[in-house]
Amino acid sequence: MLAWLAIAVLVALGGAGVATALNHAAGSGARPELTWVGDTQAGPALDAATAKLQALSDAVDALGASSKTALVSLVAGDTKTLTATLAKGTSQLASVSAASSDLQAALAAVPNTGDQAQLAVSAATVARYRGLVATPALTANLETDWQVLSARAMAASVVPDLLAKHDQQTAAAAKQGEAGHYQAAIALLDAPDATIVQARKLATGLAKSADVTTLNQWIDRQAAYDGALRQLYGSLLTSKGKVTDAVRAAFATEEAAKAALPTSTKGIVVIMGDIARGGLNQAVIDIEVARGSLAAALADQAAAPSASPDASQGPADSTAPSAAPSPGASGSGAPASSSPKASTPVRPSGPVVTPPP
């Protein structure tokens, strides 16, 4: 009787072991043999998509470097470098767009990613795919950012040249006035007046996205000096070069206006810095954020665990026969059965009780 009770216990324990071995959710890491086929199919496609992600990241890195160079060149007033850098960045933007399209095509080719993906592949494969599929959107706004940067930088780049042009025109008029050619000096003042009008129009456009307070102050002082010169030369022309009260008053006004003019080009640096902070800095920051997000996604892919068992072993489920244990492995010395089994029961620990004949 005790022998038969022992047999019942063994059968119960063995059955419990089988139930425990089979009680795993499909698609979880606990039963990789159930998703081996799906993982093996998806793995190379995910690797290919990761390579496309690396290419996209490299393209955004290059664009980010150009955006920073453009900003530095703008503030420094280096129009030549700025123009070349903006052209280079536009070409790099095309590379970003192409790399993003390549990545999306590679992701579309990854198998077993539909609604039933979790039944076909492991959780690790699903997580890796989801990490990749979100990356093309990271560059969606870069074209707009670069367009903003290019347009505003080119508009702002005119400022130093425009102000320098005005100074040269005013100096030419003053030279004629100093020589006593008052009528010629007054005529030459028409050119800097036109440049002032152009500068004010430019400042109005830049004011939509940048602080142009310093620029407007610069323009106002230059315009005031031009007006003072015109008044002085007009007074001298009327008095035929004689010093009258009107000439003295005009001369005092001209001296005050001259004293208010900037004494160096440092004001230009301030003006360009103010303009750079208006939307241009934000465009550069947006590109840097995209670059960092792509780098983080690549790091996640590098750290992702293997989604499938060793491909050389094949799936360890009911479709593959279990390896036969070596003789004596059971402790009884009996040869193992040669027929394949769906699963191997969990053997209880301790001595095995053999029923009497």
C-alpha positions as CSV (number, residue, x, y, z in Angstrom):
1,M,0.0,0.0,0.0
2,L,2.8,2.4,0.9
3,A,4.5,1.6,-2.4
4,W,1.4,2.6,-4.4
5,L,1.0,5.8,-2.3
6,A,4.6,6.7,-3.2
7,I,3.8,6.2,-6.9
8,A,0.8,8.5,-6.6
9,V,3.0,11.2,-5.0
10,L,5.5,10.9,-7.8
11,V,2.9,11.2,-10.5
12,A,1.4,14.2,-8.8
13,L,4.8,15.9,-8.4
14,G,5.7,15.2,-12.0
15,G,2.4,16.6,-13.3
16,A,2.9,19.7,-11.2
17,G,6.3,20.1,-12.7
18,V,5.0,19.9,-16.3
19,A,2.2,22.4,-15.5
20,T,4.8,24.8,-14.0
21,A,7.1,24.5,-17.0
22,L,4.2,25.2,-19.4
23,N,2.7,28.0,-17.3
24,H,4.4,31.0,-19.0
25,A,3.0,33.9,-21.0
26,A,3.7,33.7,-24.7
27,G,6.1,36.3,-25.8
28,S,7.7,36.7,-22.4
29,G,11.4,36.1,-21.7
30,A,10.4,33.0,-19.7
31,R,9.7,31.0,-22.9
32,P,12.0,32.2,-25.6
33,E,11.5,29.0,-27.5
34,L,7.9,30.1,-28.3
35,T,9.2,33.2,-30.0
36,W,12.4,31.9,-31.4
37,V,11.3,31.9,-35.0
38,G,9.8,35.5,-34.8
39,D,12.9,36.8,-33.0
40,T,15.3,35.2,-35.5
41,Q,13.4,36.8,-38.4
42,A,13.1,40.3,-36.8
43,G,16.7,40.5,-35.4
44,P,18.6,41.1,-38.7
45,A,15.9,43.6,-39.8
46,L,16.2,45.5,-36.5
47,D,20.0,45.5,-36.9
48,A,19.6,47.0,-40.4
49,A,17.2,49.7,-39.0
50,T,19.8,50.5,-36.3
51,A,22.4,51.1,-38.9
52,K,20.1,53.5,-40.7
53,L,19.5,55.2,-37.3
54,Q,23.3,55.7,-37.0
55,A,23.4,57.3,-40.4
56,L,20.6,59.6,-39.5
57,S,22.4,60.5,-36.2
58,D,25.6,61.3,-38.1
59,A,23.7,63.6,-40.5
60,V,22.1,65.5,-37.7
61,D,25.5,65.8,-36.0
62,A,26.9,67.5,-39.1
63,L,23.9,69.8,-39.4
64,G,24.3,70.8,-35.7
65,A,27.9,71.6,-36.2
66,S,27.0,73.9,-39.2
67,S,24.3,75.6,-37.2
68,K,26.7,76.6,-34.4
69,T,29.3,77.8,-36.9
70,A,26.7,79.9,-38.7
71,L,25.7,81.5,-35.4
72,V,29.3,82.3,-34.4
73,S,30.0,83.7,-37.9
74,L,26.8,85.9,-37.7
75,V,27.8,87.5,-34.4
76,A,31.4,88.0,-35.6
77,G,30.1,89.7,-38.7
78,D,31.9,87.2,-40.9
79,T,29.5,87.3,-43.8
80,K,31.7,85.1,-46.1
81,T,31.9,82.2,-43.7
82,L,28.2,82.6,-42.8
83,T,27.1,82.4,-46.4
84,A,29.3,79.3,-47.1
85,T,28.1,77.6,-43.9
86,L,24.4,78.2,-44.6
87,A,24.9,76.6,-48.1
88,K,26.7,73.7,-46.6
89,G,23.9,73.2,-44.0
90,T,21.2,73.2,-46.6
91,S,23.0,70.3,-48.3
92,Q,23.3,68.5,-45.0
93,L,19.6,69.0,-44.4
94,A,18.9,67.1,-47.6
95,S,21.1,64.3,-46.2
96,V,19.1,64.3,-43.0
97,S,15.9,64.0,-45.0
98,A,17.2,61.1,-47.0
99,A,18.5,59.3,-44.0
100,S,15.2,59.6,-42.2
101,S,13.4,58.2,-45.3
102,D,15.9,55.2,-45.3
103,L,15.2,54.6,-41.6
104,Q,11.5,54.5,-42.1
105,A,11.8,52.1,-45.0
106,A,14.0,49.8,-42.9
107,L,11.5,49.9,-40.1
108,A,8.7,49.0,-42.5
109,A,10.7,45.9,-43.5
110,V,10.9,44.6,-39.9
111,P,8.6,41.5,-39.7
112,N,6.2,40.4,-36.9
113,T,5.5,44.0,-35.8
114,G,1.7,44.1,-36.3
115,D,-1.1,44.0,-33.8
116,Q,-0.1,40.4,-32.8
117,A,3.6,41.2,-32.4
118,Q,3.7,40.2,-28.7
119,L,2.5,36.7,-29.7
120,A,5.1,36.3,-32.4
121,V,8.2,37.9,-30.9
122,S,9.6,38.4,-27.4
123,A,9.1,41.4,-25.2
124,A,12.7,42.4,-25.9
125,T,12.2,42.5,-29.6
126,V,9.0,44.5,-29.2
127,A,10.7,47.0,-27.0
128,R,13.6,47.4,-29.4
129,Y,11.3,47.9,-32.3
130,R,9.3,50.5,-30.4
131,G,12.5,52.4,-29.5
132,L,13.4,52.6,-33.2
133,V,10.1,53.4,-34.6
134,A,9.9,56.6,-32.6
135,T,13.2,58.0,-33.9
136,P,12.3,59.4,-37.4
137,A,9.9,61.9,-35.7
138,L,12.8,63.4,-33.8
139,T,14.0,65.2,-37.0
140,A,10.5,66.2,-38.2
141,N,11.0,69.9,-37.3
142,L,14.6,70.3,-38.4
143,E,13.8,71.6,-41.9
144,T,11.7,74.4,-40.3
145,D,14.4,75.2,-37.8
146,W,17.1,75.4,-40.5
147,Q,14.9,77.6,-42.7
148,V,14.3,80.0,-39.8
149,L,18.1,80.0,-39.0
150,S,19.0,80.6,-42.7
151,A,16.5,83.3,-43.4
152,R,17.1,85.3,-40.3
153,A,20.8,84.9,-40.4
154,M,21.0,86.2,-44.0
155,A,18.7,89.1,-43.1
156,A,20.8,90.0,-40.1
157,S,24.1,89.6,-41.9
158,V,23.2,92.7,-43.9
159,V,23.3,94.9,-40.8
160,P,27.1,95.3,-40.3
161,D,27.6,96.0,-44.0
162,L,24.7,98.4,-44.1
163,L,25.9,100.4,-41.1
164,A,29.5,100.5,-42.6
165,K,28.1,101.7,-45.9
166,H,26.2,104.5,-44.1
167,D,29.4,105.7,-42.3
168,Q,31.3,105.8,-45.6
169,Q,28.6,107.8,-47.3
170,T,28.4,110.3,-44.4
171,A,32.2,110.6,-44.4
172,A,32.2,111.5,-48.1
173,A,29.6,114.2,-47.6
174,A,31.5,115.6,-44.6
175,K,34.7,115.7,-46.6
176,Q,33.0,118.0,-49.2
177,G,31.7,120.2,-46.4
178,E,35.1,120.6,-44.9
179,A,36.4,121.8,-48.2
180,G,33.7,124.4,-48.4
181,H,31.6,122.6,-51.1
182,Y,28.4,122.9,-49.1
183,Q,26.0,122.3,-52.0
184,A,27.9,119.2,-53.0
185,A,27.9,118.0,-49.3
186,I,24.2,118.5,-49.0
187,A,23.6,116.5,-52.2
188,L,25.9,113.7,-51.0
189,L,23.9,113.4,-47.8
190,D,21.0,112.0,-49.8
191,A,22.8,108.7,-50.0
192,P,23.2,108.0,-46.2
193,D,19.6,109.2,-45.7
194,A,18.5,106.4,-48.1
195,T,20.6,103.9,-46.2
196,I,19.0,105.0,-43.0
197,V,15.6,104.3,-44.5
198,Q,16.8,100.8,-45.5
199,A,18.2,100.1,-42.1
200,R,15.0,101.1,-40.4
201,K,13.0,98.7,-42.7
202,L,15.4,95.9,-41.8
203,A,15.1,96.6,-38.1
204,T,11.3,96.5,-38.3
205,G,11.5,93.1,-40.0
206,L,14.0,91.7,-37.4
207,A,11.9,93.1,-34.5
208,K,9.3,90.3,-35.1
209,S,11.7,87.8,-33.6
210,A,14.7,89.7,-32.1
211,D,15.6,92.5,-29.7
212,V,16.5,95.5,-32.0
213,T,16.7,98.1,-29.3
214,T,20.4,98.7,-29.7
215,L,20.1,98.6,-33.5
216,N,17.4,101.3,-33.4
217,Q,19.5,103.5,-31.1
218,W,22.4,103.2,-33.5
219,I,20.2,104.2,-36.4
220,D,18.7,107.1,-34.5
221,R,22.1,108.5,-33.6
222,Q,23.4,108.2,-37.1
223,A,20.3,109.8,-38.6
224,A,20.6,112.6,-36.0
225,Y,24.2,113.3,-37.1
226,D,23.2,113.3,-40.8
227,G,20.5,115.8,-40.0
228,A,22.9,118.0,-38.0
229,L,25.4,118.0,-40.9
230,R,22.6,119.0,-43.4
231,Q,21.5,121.8,-41.2
232,L,25.1,123.1,-40.7
233,Y,25.9,123.0,-44.4
234,G,22.6,124.7,-45.2
235,S,23.3,127.5,-42.8
236,L,26.8,128.0,-44.2
237,L,25.4,127.9,-47.8
238,T,22.9,130.6,-46.8
239,S,25.5,132.8,-45.0
240,K,28.0,132.2,-47.9
241,G,30.5,130.8,-45.4
242,K,30.2,133.6,-42.9
243,V,29.8,132.6,-39.2
244,T,26.4,133.8,-38.1
245,D,24.2,133.0,-35.1
246,A,22.4,130.4,-37.2
247,V,25.8,128.8,-38.2
248,R,26.9,128.8,-34.5
249,A,23.7,127.1,-33.4
250,A,24.0,124.5,-36.3
251,F,27.6,123.9,-35.4
252,A,26.7,123.3,-31.7
253,T,24.0,120.8,-32.8
254,E,26.5,119.0,-35.0
255,E,29.0,118.7,-32.2
256,A,26.4,117.3,-29.8
257,A,25.3,114.7,-32.4
258,K,28.8,113.7,-33.1
259,A,29.5,113.2,-29.4
260,A,26.5,110.8,-29.3
261,L,27.9,108.6,-32.0
262,P,29.5,105.2,-31.1
263,T,33.2,105.5,-30.7
264,S,34.0,101.9,-31.7
265,T,32.5,98.9,-33.5
266,K,31.7,97.1,-30.2
267,G,28.1,98.2,-30.7
268,I,27.9,96.1,-33.8
269,V,28.8,93.0,-31.7
270,V,26.0,93.8,-29.2
271,I,23.5,94.4,-32.1
272,M,24.4,91.0,-33.7
273,G,24.3,89.2,-30.4
274,D,20.8,90.6,-29.7
275,I,19.6,89.5,-33.2
276,A,21.2,86.0,-32.7
277,R,19.2,85.5,-29.5
278,G,15.9,86.2,-31.3
279,G,14.9,82.8,-32.7
280,L,18.4,81.9,-34.1
281,N,19.6,80.5,-30.8
282,Q,16.4,78.5,-30.5
283,A,16.8,76.9,-33.9
284,V,20.3,75.8,-32.9
285,I,19.0,74.5,-29.6
286,D,16.3,72.5,-31.4
287,I,18.9,70.8,-33.6
288,E,21.0,70.0,-30.6
289,V,18.0,68.4,-28.8
290,A,17.3,66.2,-31.8
291,R,21.0,65.2,-32.0
292,G,21.0,64.2,-28.3
293,S,17.7,62.3,-28.6
294,L,19.1,60.3,-31.5
295,A,22.3,59.5,-29.6
296,A,20.3,58.3,-26.7
297,A,18.2,56.0,-28.9
298,L,21.4,54.5,-30.3
299,A,22.7,53.9,-26.8
300,D,19.4,52.1,-26.0
301,Q,19.8,49.9,-29.0
302,A,23.4,49.0,-28.1
303,A,22.3,48.1,-24.5
304,A,19.3,46.1,-25.7
305,P,19.5,42.4,-24.6
306,S,19.4,39.6,-27.1
307,A,15.8,38.9,-28.1
308,S,16.2,35.2,-29.2
309,P,18.1,32.1,-28.2
310,D,21.3,31.0,-29.9
311,A,20.2,30.4,-33.5
312,S,22.4,27.4,-33.8
313,Q,20.4,25.6,-31.2
314,G,17.0,26.1,-32.7
315,P,13.8,26.5,-30.8
316,A,13.5,24.3,-27.7
317,D,9.8,23.7,-28.0
318,S,7.5,20.8,-29.1
319,T,8.8,21.2,-32.7
320,A,12.3,20.0,-31.8
321,P,13.0,16.6,-30.1
322,S,14.6,16.7,-26.7
323,A,18.1,15.3,-26.4
324,A,18.2,11.8,-24.9
325,P,19.7,11.6,-21.4
326,S,22.8,9.5,-21.1
327,P,22.5,6.1,-19.5
328,G,22.4,6.2,-15.8
329,A,21.2,9.7,-15.7
330,S,18.0,8.6,-14.0
331,G,19.9,6.8,-11.3
332,S,18.3,3.4,-12.2
333,G,20.7,2.4,-15.0
334,A,17.7,1.9,-17.4
335,P,18.2,3.2,-20.9
336,A,16.2,6.3,-21.8
337,S,13.2,6.1,-24.1
338,S,14.1,6.9,-27.7
339,S,10.8,8.5,-28.5
340,P,10.6,12.3,-28.5
341,K,8.6,14.0,-25.7
342,A,6.8,17.2,-25.7
343,S,8.4,18.2,-22.4
344,T,10.5,16.6,-19.7
345,P,8.7,16.2,-16.4
346,V,10.4,17.8,-13.4
347,R,11.7,14.9,-11.3
348,P,11.3,15.1,-7.5
349,S,14.5,15.2,-5.4
350,G,15.3,12.3,-3.1
351,P,15.3,8.5,-3.7
352,V,12.9,7.0,-6.2
353,V,10.7,4.3,-4.7
354,T,10.3,1.2,-6.9
355,P,7.1,-0.7,-6.4
356,P,7.4,-4.4,-5.5
357,P,6.7,-7.0,-8.3
